[in-house]
Amino acid sequence: MILVVEDDQDILTFLDEVLSDEGYPTERCHDGKRALALVRELQPKLVILDLWLGTTETGWTILEQLRADPATRAVPVIVYSADARALADHAPLFAAECSAVLRKPFRLEQLLAAVEDAIGPASHHTQQVA
């Protein structure tokens, strides 16, 4: 399961639909505080995280807290943002802590390639129905 963390409901719905259509089970979250609890509770295979969530819990703080917690340290994270300067200024951090970094607007092919690189093809994450 992939946890998608995004405060814009339209983008959240869109990413959820794209990933689901590709065969990846997803869970949506629009609140940073809830995101941390969901990662601990659901133990997703991957977190896709917007850096700017418009709340006190930003993607930055979520990433820091995920990496500080032994229970969530190994969960792959893909971050994305429209803030090109922040992405460039913190490139070494992202290279060390994230599976991929995407600059909005990104192409869906970029996202799907990053997801597959992080956790493998969708066929490995769906249950076969007999």
Secondary structure, DSSP 4 states (H G I P E B T S, - for coil): -EEEE-S-HHHHHHHHHHHHHTT--EEEE--HHHHHHHHHHH--SEEEEES--SSSS-HHHHHHHHHHSTTTTTS-EEEEES-HHHHHHTHHHHHHH-SEEEESS--HHHHHHHHHHHH--GGGTSPPP-
